Amino acid sequence: MLKSDELQAIESRRRAQSVFNKMVKERDAKSLTESQNKQTAEAAKTVRLRALRLAKEAADKLEAEAKAEAKIKAGTPARKRTKKAKADATNEPDLG
């Protein structure tokens, strides 16, 4: 049979293990909550940045369309090749 000192040691060890397990569970729960908070913040940041990027792209597209429309209304002719560019194109050496 176990002595009372041994029983006390076993009981002390059991209580200590119980306290330790409780601390570990609390720490893990806190860590999980912090991790979830970080993930939520990162997701919100990503959504915000995506919305900003899409808005900028839409604004840029509208601006480009407005410039093109203004150019058409102004009657600006399409760009033409210069005489030098035409001459260079006809004077290319035959590589064949």
C-alpha angles and dihedrals in degrees: 000000000000120000121238091251090055091047090051091049091050091048092048091050091049092051092046091050090049092051091046092050090050091051091049092051092050092048092049092048091050091047091049091050092049091048091050091048091052092049091049092049092048091050091050091049091050092050091049093049092046091052091050092049093049091048091051092048091050091049091048090050092050091048092050091048091049091050091049091049092048090050091052092047091049089055095235107171121233116268113275129206115256122239090252092054090049092049092048090050092053095043097055112134118250107247095184 
